[in-house]
Amino acid sequence: MWFGKFLNSPYFNNRKMLIKLFVVLKRYYPEFEGRKFTKENIYASVYGKINYNDSTFRNLMSDLLQLTLQFVKLEGIEKNVIESDLFLSDELFERGNVNLLMSKIVQTERSLEKRNVIDSEYFMSKFKLNATKFFTNMITQKTTKKSYVTGESEILIESIVFMLCYFVMESLKHNEILLNYSRSYNIKKNIDTVSDFLDIFKFDKIIKYIRENSNINIPVIEIYFKLLETFLDMDNSGKYFDFKKTLLHHSKNLGTNENNFLHSRLIDYCITKKNKGASSSFDLDREIFELQKIFIKNEFYKTDSNSYLTLDLYRNVLLNCIVVRELHYMEEFISKYSKKLIPMHITNVENYSYALLYFEKESYSKALNCINKVTFDQFVFKVDMKNLQLKINYELEYFESAISVIDSYKHFLKNNQLLSENRKILHNNFVAYTLKLIHYRTGSKKVSLSFLSDRIKKSKNTFDKGWLLEKIKQLSAFEKKHKS
């Protein structure tokens, strides 16, 4: 274990008690629990027969924590090669080792270009390298010719341009995040703040300045500018399609995190418009489907820190496939991409997914078989699972089982601390209306289908109204047919 080697290095640690403490704690990894896992027992294992002293123990634990944090910091620096090289360049500059410094700058520049990624990290790194290069030359080189001054000035101008590029990218990105965050909670003041920011900084002029003063290929900056314009004027679909076209054209030159962030925003735009019920010149559900296909196929769900397909995205793809009736693609997606989830979730999510697919194909027995394989306590989409269980049992006319599901569902909703009150109302109403349908199916004369239909149509907080109304429509048609 690398941390063990770190602790045993006298350069970093010269206290044997910390090594002993680490060895003792390692025995309890990873649960760190057990009958003997007490402060007193750990202290005795480290200090032997010396009486327990809480202050000494807390100080020892604190010192071990500080060394742990130092180790994590060093590991992080080692992982980020470019950042590590830049730090080394700063140290060489401070120590006045010019030859080694200039050699390291050239090496770092090569490493940057080999990344073949133009992102904000790239621009900040180039700014630091050029600035270091300029100030090193200014201190160490004699100025004898005007041409030399011109060449050095270009290095400094490029450094300024790189800083501008970094500023534009990061400020546009964070303003876009602020815009969406504020829209979600209807904080109009923040939306005005973003508009004011764009008025203060004329980004079209900044981009023009960058073009005129460097040979930098800057599509990523224009993409971020178009992104922010798109979300500021959501009624203008032309801006959305301009943003989309530019992004798709340049995706191959963007980094992992940039592709993840920007393509997610394309999808977010459509979802935001759909959730608001805003009018659109194009089919939002179909557009979401096509965007998600691109997102999945190109693995834009990956970031530098996560290579797994997220559960929320996976779920959203399934639900959108149902909306646009792309069940063949849904089946292919489940087969291939359930394997891309975090391993601990794969089996449960896969069984749930096939249950959902079979339900949509009206293969209700197969759907029931699949959902019965899901371990509820370990399943992430608990509400989704309860809804599907209830609908499957209803379709199979297993009404006693359906009522049993309703009973456990109600308890789950009542005791769940993570669900908002609005969501609880949404699903409680769904359960209540489904129960009335079951009562009707089992012979109750107290249920009026027309009255029930009107109530559901007028309800603004009922889950899956479409399914409920479809079931009423089927029952009404059946009733009408048998009366005639």
C-alpha positions in Angstrom: 0.0 0.0 0.0 1.5 3.3 -1.1 0.4 5.2 2.0 2.2 2.7 4.1 5.4 3.4 2.2 4.8 7.1 2.5 4.5 6.8 6.3 7.6 4.7 6.6 9.6 7.4 4.7 11.7 9.4 7.3 11.5 12.4 4.9 7.7 12.6 5.5 7.4 11.0 8.9 9.8 10.3 11.8 7.3 9.2 14.4 7.1 5.5 14.9 3.8 5.8 16.8 2.0 7.0 13.7 3.2 4.0 11.8 2.0 1.7 14.6 -1.4 3.5 14.6 -1.8 3.1 10.9 -1.0 -0.7 11.1 -3.7 -1.1 13.9 -6.3 0.9 11.9 -5.6 -1.1 8.7 -6.8 -4.3 10.4 -10.3 -2.8 10.6 -10.4 -1.6 7.0 -12.7 -1.0 5.2 -15.7 -1.2 7.7 -13.8 0.3 10.7 -16.1 -1.3 13.1 -16.2 -4.3 15.5 -16.2 -5.1 19.2 -12.6 -4.2 19.7 -12.7 -1.1 17.5 -12.6 1.4 20.4 -10.3 4.3 21.3 -9.0 2.5 24.3 -8.1 -0.8 22.5 -6.4 1.1 19.6 -4.4 3.2 22.2 -3.3 0.0 24.0 -2.2 -1.6 20.7 0.0 1.5 20.0 1.3 2.4 23.5 1.1 -1.0 25.3 0.5 -0.8 29.0 0.6 3.0 29.3 -2.8 4.3 30.7 -5.2 5.7 28.1 -4.9 9.4 27.6 -7.7 10.9 25.4 -5.8 14.1 24.6 -2.7 12.0 23.4 -5.0 9.8 21.3 -6.8 12.7 19.7 -3.5 14.4 18.8 -2.1 11.2 17.4 -5.2 10.7 15.2 -5.0 14.4 14.1 -1.3 14.0 13.1 -2.1 10.9 11.1 -5.0 12.8 9.4 -2.6 15.6 8.4 -0.1 13.1 6.9 -3.0 11.4 5.1 -4.0 14.8 3.6 -0.4 15.5 2.6 -0.2 12.1 0.9 -3.5 12.7 -1.0 -2.2 16.1 -2.1 1.0 14.6 -3.4 -0.8 11.9 -5.2 -3.1 14.5 -6.9 -0.1 16.5 -8.0 1.5 13.4 -9.5 -1.6 12.5 -11.4 -1.9 15.9 -13.0 1.2 15.9 -15.1 0.8 19.4 -16.6 0.0 21.0 -13.2 2.9 19.2 -11.7 5.2 20.5 -14.4 4.0 24.1 -14.0 4.6 23.9 -10.3 8.2 22.6 -11.0 8.7 25.5 -13.5 7.8 28.0 -10.7 10.3 26.4 -8.4 13.0 26.5 -11.0 12.2 30.1 -11.7 12.5 31.0 -8.0 15.8 29.1 -7.8 17.2 30.9 -10.9 18.0 27.6 -12.8 17.3 29.1 -16.3 18.6 26.4 -18.5 16.6 23.7 -16.8 13.6 25.9 -16.6 13.5 26.7 -20.3 14.0 22.9 -21.1 11.1 22.1 -18.7 8.9 24.8 -20.4 9.5 23.2 -23.9 8.8 19.7 -22.5 5.5 20.9 -20.8 4.4 22.7 -24.1 4.9 19.4 -25.9 2.9 17.5 -23.3 0.1 20.1 -23.6 -0.1 19.7 -27.4 -0.1 15.9 -27.1 -3.3 16.1 -25.0 -5.0 17.3 -28.2 -7.6 19.0 -26.0 -8.4 22.7 -26.0 -10.1 23.5 -22.7 -9.8 26.1 -19.9 -7.0 24.1 -18.3 -5.1 24.3 -21.6 -5.4 28.1 -21.8 -4.4 28.6 -18.2 -1.4 26.4 -18.6 -0.3 28.2 -21.8 -0.7 31.6 -20.0 1.6 30.4 -17.2 4.2 29.0 -19.6 4.3 32.1 -21.8 4.4 34.5 -18.8 7.2 32.5 -17.2 9.1 32.4 -20.6 8.7 36.2 -21.1 9.8 37.3 -17.6 12.7 34.8 -17.5 14.0 36.2 -20.8 13.4 39.8 -19.6 15.6 39.1 -16.5 18.3 37.0 -18.1 18.6 38.2 -21.7 20.2 41.4 -23.1 18.0 43.5 -25.4 20.1 44.5 -28.4 17.7 44.6 -31.3 14.2 45.9 -31.9 13.3 42.6 -33.6 14.0 40.8 -30.3 11.7 43.2 -28.4 9.0 42.5 -31.0 9.4 38.7 -30.6 9.2 38.9 -26.9 6.2 41.3 -27.0 4.4 38.6 -29.1 5.0 36.1 -26.3 3.5 38.4 -23.8 0.5 39.3 -26.0 -0.1 35.5 -26.5 0.0 35.2 -22.7 -2.7 37.9 -22.4 -4.8 36.2 -25.1 -4.5 32.8 -23.3 -5.7 34.4 -20.0 -8.6 36.0 -21.9 -9.5 32.6 -23.4 -9.5 31.1 -19.9 -11.7 34.0 -18.5 -14.2 33.8 -21.4 -14.6 30.0 -21.1 -14.9 29.9 -17.3 -17.1 33.0 -17.0 -19.5 31.8 -19.7 -19.7 28.3 -18.2 -20.4 29.6 -14.7 -22.9 32.2 -15.9 -24.7 29.5 -17.8 -24.8 27.3 -14.7 -26.0 30.3 -12.6 -28.7 31.0 -15.2 -30.1 27.4 -15.2 -29.8 27.1 -11.4 -31.7 30.4 -11.0 -34.4 29.5 -13.5 -35.0 26.2 -11.5 -35.8 28.2 -8.4 -37.3 31.3 -10.1 -34.6 33.8 -8.8 -35.1 36.6 -11.4 -32.4 38.8 -9.8 -29.7 36.2 -10.8 -31.0 36.0 -14.4 -30.7 39.8 -14.6 -27.1 39.5 -13.2 -26.2 37.2 -16.1 -27.6 39.7 -18.6 -25.7 42.6 -17.0 -22.5 40.5 -17.1 -22.9 40.1 -20.9 -23.5 43.8 -21.3 -20.4 44.7 -19.3 -18.1 42.2 -21.2 -18.8 42.4 -24.9 -17.8 38.8 -25.7 -18.2 39.2 -29.5 -15.5 41.9 -29.3 -13.3 39.9 -27.0 -13.5 36.9 -29.4 -12.6 39.3 -32.3 -9.6 40.6 -30.3 -8.4 37.0 -29.7 -8.7 36.2 -33.4 -6.8 39.3 -34.4 -4.0 38.9 -31.9 -3.2 35.2 -32.1 -3.4 32.1 -34.3 -5.4 30.2 -31.7 -8.2 28.0 -32.9 -11.0 29.0 -30.5 -14.2 27.2 -31.5 -14.7 26.1 -27.9 -15.0 29.8 -26.8 -17.5 30.5 -29.5 -19.4 27.4 -28.4 -19.7 28.7 -24.8 -20.8 32.1 -26.0 -23.5 30.5 -28.2 -24.5 28.3 -25.3 -25.1 31.3 -23.0 -27.0 33.1 -25.8 -29.2 30.0 -26.3 -30.3 29.9 -22.7 -30.8 33.6 -22.4 -33.2 33.6 -25.3 -34.9 30.2 -25.0 -37.8 31.1 -27.3 -35.4 31.6 -30.2 -34.9 28.0 -31.6 -32.5 29.4 -34.2 -29.9 30.1 -31.5 -30.3 26.6 -30.2 -29.7 25.0 -33.6 -26.7 27.3 -34.2 -25.3 26.2 -30.9 -26.0 22.6 -31.7 -24.5 22.8 -35.2 -21.3 24.4 -33.9 -20.9 22.0 -31.0 -21.4 18.8 -33.2 -18.9 20.1 -35.7 -16.2 20.7 -33.2 -16.9 17.9 -30.6 -13.9 15.8 -31.8 -11.5 18.6 -30.7 -13.1 19.1 -27.3 -12.0 17.4 -24.0 -13.9 14.8 -22.1 -15.3 17.2 -19.5 -16.2 19.8 -22.2 -18.1 17.3 -24.3 -19.9 16.0 -21.2 -20.9 19.5 -20.1 -21.9 21.0 -23.4 -23.8 18.1 -24.8 -25.6 17.8 -21.5 -26.7 21.4 -22.0 -28.2 20.6 -25.4 -30.4 18.0 -23.7 -31.2 20.3 -20.8 -32.4 23.0 -23.2 -35.0 20.6 -24.6 -36.0 19.2 -21.2 -36.4 22.7 -19.8 -38.7 23.8 -22.6 -40.7 20.6 -22.3 -41.1 20.9 -18.5 -42.3 24.5 -18.9 -44.8 23.5 -21.5 -43.3 26.1 -23.9 -44.3 26.2 -27.5 -41.6 24.8 -29.9 -41.0 24.7 -33.6 -39.8 21.1 -33.4 -40.7 17.9 -31.6 -38.9 18.2 -28.2 -39.3 14.5 -27.3 -37.8 13.3 -30.6 -35.0 15.9 -30.3 -34.2 14.6 -26.8 -34.1 11.0 -28.2 -31.7 12.0 -31.0 -29.5 14.0 -28.6 -29.3 11.2 -26.1 -28.4 8.7 -28.8 -25.4 11.0 -29.8 -24.5 11.4 -26.1 -24.5 7.6 -25.4 -22.9 6.5 -28.7 -20.0 8.9 -28.3 -19.6 8.2 -24.5 -20.1 11.9 -23.7 -21.4 10.6 -20.3 -17.8 10.1 -19.3 -15.8 12.7 -17.4 -12.2 12.8 -16.2 -13.4 11.6 -12.8 -16.1 9.2 -13.8 -16.2 6.5 -16.6 -19.6 5.0 -15.6 -23.0 5.8 -17.1 -25.0 7.7 -14.5 -28.2 6.2 -13.2 -30.2 9.4 -13.9 -29.1 9.5 -17.5 -29.8 5.8 -17.9 -33.3 6.2 -16.5 -34.0 9.3 -18.6 -33.1 7.3 -21.8 -35.5 4.5 -20.9 -38.4 6.9 -20.2 -37.7 8.9 -23.4 -37.7 5.7 -25.5 -41.2 4.9 -24.1 -42.4 8.4 -24.9 -41.3 8.3 -28.6 -42.1 4.5 -28.8 -38.5 3.5 -29.7 -38.8 0.1 -28.0 -36.3 -1.6 -30.3 -33.7 0.9 -29.5 -34.7 0.7 -25.8 -34.0 -3.1 -25.9 -30.6 -2.6 -27.6 -29.8 0.1 -25.1 -30.6 -2.1 -22.0 -28.5 -5.0 -23.5 -25.4 -2.9 -24.1 -25.4 0.0 -21.7 -26.7 -1.5 -18.5 -23.2 -3.0 -18.3 -21.8 0.6 -18.3 -23.4 1.4 -14.9 -21.6 1.2 -11.6 -21.2 -2.6 -11.1 -23.2 -2.8 -7.8 -26.3 -1.5 -9.6 -26.2 -3.5 -12.8 -28.3 -6.6 -11.9 -31.1 -4.7 -10.2 -31.3 -2.0 -12.9 -31.1 -4.5 -15.7 -34.0 -6.6 -14.3 -36.1 -3.4 -13.7 -35.3 -2.2 -17.3 -36.5 -5.4 -18.9 -39.6 -5.4 -16.7 -40.3 -1.9 -18.0 -39.7 -2.9 -21.6 -41.9 -6.0 -21.3 -44.7 -3.9 -19.7 -44.6 -1.5 -22.7 -44.8 -4.5 -25.0 -47.8 -5.7 -23.0 -45.9 -8.9 -22.0 -47.1 -8.5 -18.5 -46.1 -12.0 -17.2 -42.6 -11.5 -18.4 -42.6 -8.0 -16.8 -43.7 -9.5 -13.5 -41.0 -12.2 -13.6 -38.3 -9.6 -14.2 -39.5 -7.1 -11.5 -39.7 -9.9 -8.9 -35.9 -10.4 -9.4 -35.2 -6.9 -8.2 -34.0 -6.5 -4.6 -36.0 -3.6 -3.4 -33.8 -2.6 -0.5 -30.8 -2.3 -2.8 -32.7 -0.6 -5.7 -32.2 3.0 -6.5 -35.4 3.7 -8.4 -37.7 2.7 -5.5 -40.7 4.9 -6.5 -40.4 3.8 -10.2 -40.4 0.2 -9.1 -43.5 0.5 -6.9 -45.4 2.3 -9.7 -44.4 -0.5 -12.2 -45.3 -3.3 -9.8 -48.7 -1.8 -9.2 -49.4 -1.4 -12.9 -48.2 -4.9 -13.8 -50.5 -6.5 -11.2 -53.4 -4.4 -12.3 -52.9 -5.4 -16.0 -52.7 -9.1 -15.0 -55.8 -8.7 -12.9 -53.9 -9.8 -9.8 -56.0 -7.4 -7.7 -55.1 -8.8 -4.3 -51.4 -8.5 -5.1 -52.0 -5.0 -6.4 -53.7 -4.0 -3.1 -50.8 -5.5 -1.2 -48.4 -3.4 -3.3 -50.5 -0.3 -2.6 -50.3 -1.0 1.1 -46.5 -1.2 1.1 -46.3 1.7 -1.3 -48.3 4.0 1.1 -46.0 3.0 4.0 -42.9 3.7 1.8 -44.2 7.2 0.8 -45.1 8.0 4.4 -41.8 7.0 5.8 -39.5 8.2 3.1 -37.6 11.3 4.2 -35.9 12.0 0.9 -39.1 12.6 -1.2 -40.5 16.1 -1.3 -44.1 16.7 -0.1 -45.1 17.5 -3.7 -43.7 14.2 -5.0 -45.5 12.3 -2.2 -48.8 14.0 -3.2 -48.2 13.1 -6.8 -47.7 9.4 -6.1 -50.3 9.2 -3.4 -52.9 10.5 -5.8 -51.8 7.9 -8.4 -52.2 5.1 -5.8 -55.6 6.4 -4.7 -57.0 6.6 -8.3 -55.5 3.1 -9.1 -57.2 1.7 -6.0 -60.6 3.1 -7.2 -60.0 1.4 -10.6 -59.4 -1.9 -8.7 -62.6 -1.4 -6.7 -64.5 -0.9 -9.9 -62.9 -4.0 -11.5 -63.8 -6.0 -8.4 -67.5 -5.0 -8.6 -67.9 -1.9 -6.5 -70.9 0.2 -7.6 -69.7 3.3 -5.8 -67.1 4.2 -8.4 -68.3 6.4 -11.3 -65.9 6.2 -14.3 -67.0 9.5 -15.8 -66.6 11.2 -12.4 -63.2 9.6 -11.9 -62.0 10.6 -15.4 -63.0 14.3 -14.7 -61.2 14.3 -11.4 -58.0 12.9 -13.0 -58.1 15.4 -15.9 -58.5 18.3 -13.6 -55.8 17.1 -11.2 -52.5 19.0 -11.5 -50.6 16.7 -9.2 -51.2 13.1 -10.2 -48.5 10.8 -11.5 -49.0 8.9 -14.8 -52.3 10.5 -15.7 -52.1 9.1 -19.2 -52.1 5.5 -18.1 -55.0 6.1 -15.6 -57.1 7.8 -18.3 -56.3 5.0 -20.8 -57.5 2.4 -18.3 -60.8 4.3 -17.7 -61.3 4.6 -21.5 -60.9 0.9 -21.9 -63.3 0.2 -19.0 -65.9 2.6 -20.5 -65.6 1.0 -23.9 -66.0 -2.4 -22.4 -69.0 -1.3 -20.4 -70.7 0.4 -23.4 -70.2 -2.6 -25.6 -71.8 -5.0 -23.1 -74.7 -2.6 -22.4 -75.6 -2.5 -26.1 
